[in-house]
Amino acid sequence: MKDLRIWLVHDWLTGMRGGEKVLLELVKLFPRSRIATLVHAKGTTHPEIDRRVERVSFLNRMPGVAKGWRNYLPLYPAAVRSLKLDGERCDAVISVSHAVAKGVRAPRGVPHICYCLTPMRYIWGMEDQYVSRWSWKRAALMAVRPYLRNFDVQNEGVTEFVVLSEAVQERVRKRYGRESRIVYPGIDIKTKWQLEPRDGNPGLSAGDSDFYLMVSALVPYKRIDLAVEAFAQTGRKLVVIGKGPELGRLKKLARKGKGTKHIEFLGWQSDESILRHYQQCKAFIFPGEEDFGLTVVEAQACGKPVIAYGAGGALETVTNETGLFFSEQTVEGLIGAIEQFERKHFDVATIRQNAMRFTWEGFREGMMAAVNDVVAVPLRGVAEQHSGRLCVKPDERPR
């Protein structure tokens, strides 16, 4: 079934983040796949992704779209509808969607699986995490929100929803009235994230340093500002890897209190550098509410505990034996969790074992099962086919 001809649809390809890592695994799983997307900035993701892009929307010709695609939000529905997927060489469509990719029109008679990263967060009650309440951007968002919501709930063209966490599963049920199966993303334990001992070391740690770590796009909903303020107040050392529009504001916050010499922004780093920082940090800081949080799994694969806000996907990827949660998403809440962490001991082997629950091997098995299901069953209408679909978790997959 790996010879299936698949159209892969992604919202936009402007950087290598969690959704793009999912897309890359699908490209590897289906060697004959082709990619359609709203915006494609060549060289920003992965060569294997670049080589597969065959369709882009009219947005790709807009001024400054490679960096300012967010400014074209009202045009997203029309842009995804403009993507023409030919059906002569297509067995299935898989959309990887956190915005409008699931709204693509599949060729007639071709099943469409939506791997839903989340319903659009910034139109369904999480607006405060993206734009300030008292700003022109917020006013503009409120003006187009009814139109975007109306488009977002139109999912009759989706044969089956697959989601990456229980948190997203509940959102899909609430917003779309659809059931889904869970297929977790993860890490590749056979290559980069090796979990076997090496050099006589029982874990992957290259020796703890004195810093805490964040690896993240620098955007508002990640709540990196909480971490920067907390570490600026306490004088503890924080290393931030990532880039994004929040960098200037975060650097200003870091200059307050004791943060000037203790908070370091490294920009984006190579995979090797990120791995080394995972291995050497004291703990990984995760103050935002994420749908899954792949970096949390990567940190645990290196035997490092996580200090996370107790909401969203972190509740599925972190346990009381592998990290600490703080319940109030405030600077004080995070500081309290850090102080508690520094009085507690964590077992490296237990942390690493928890990360092994989330692997790309398991992702590939789950996605192949989902595709096999929809390709093998003739289309009879969404409601008839999938009204009783069970949600499959990794430990429940048939072997």
C-alpha positions, 0 to 999 in steps of 0.5 A: 500500500506504500505505492499509493498515489497520495495528494498531501495538502498543507496550509503553508510551507514557510518553516520546519515546525511540528506540522511540517515534521508530520508532513515529512513523515507522510512524504517518506511513508508514501514515496509517490505522494505530491504536495499542494499548499497555499504558500511555499517558501523554498528552502525553509522546510526540507529538500524532500518536501520542496521536491514534492510541491506541485500545486500552490495557490494564488497567495504564493504570488502576493507581495511579501507572502513568504514572511507575511502570509498571516496578513492574508487570512481572509483569503485563505478559504478562497486560496485552498479552494483554488487548489486543483488536485487531479484525480487520475493519479490519486488514490487518496488525499491527506490534508495536514491542517491547522487552518484551512487545508482540510477545506481542499476539494478532493477529486470526485470519488477520492477519499480525504483523510484530514490529519487535524493538528487543531481546528483554527485556534485563533477563531475558536476561543483562543484569540487572546493567545494570538493578538492583543485584545485592544489592537487593530489586528484584533478588530480585523480578526473579529470582522472576518471571524464569522466568515472563517468559522462558517468555512471551518465547519464545512467538512463534508468533504472529509472522509475521516478525521485523524488527530494528534491528541485527546485535546484535539479530539475533543475540539474536533468533536465540539466544533465539527460534530465528528469522531476521530482516531488518535495517531500520535506524532513522535520521535525517530528512535532509530536515528537522531533520538537514539535511546540506547546507552552510549559511551558507558552513560546509562542515559543520553545526557552529556552532563547537566549544565546550569541552564533551563531550555526552551525550543519554540517559535517565538509567537504569542500563544507559546507564552515564552513571555512567562518564562522570560519574566520568571527567569528575569525575576529569579536570575536563573539561566534560561536558553531560548532556541527559536525565531519569530515576531516576538523576539524584540518584545522578549528581549526587552522583557529579559533586560528587566530584573536579573535577566540581562546576563541570564537569558540567552536567545540563540535564534534557530539552531541546527538539529545537532545543536538542539540535541546538544542543548536538550542533553545538557539542560537541567529541565525543559520549560513548556509554558504554553497550551499546545495541541501536542508538543513535539519538543516535550517528547524530544526533551524527554527522549534525552532524559530531561524532565519537563516543567509544563503548564497543565493543559492541552497535549502536555497532559498526555505526554508528561507524567508526574514521574517525568515532569511537573505541572503548574496550574496557573498560567502566570509568572508566579505559577511557573516560578513555584514549579521551578522551585519545586523542581529543584527540590525533586529527583527524577529518574532518567530511565523513566523519563526516556521510557515515557518518550518511547510511547511516541514514535514516528514508527507508531505514527506511520503504522497508525496513518497506514491503517487509516489510509487502508481503511478509507481506500478499501471501503467504497465511499458511501457518504461520510455519516454512514461510513464513520458514525461508529468509528472508534478512536484508536490509541497507540497501545490499542493498535492491532499488531 
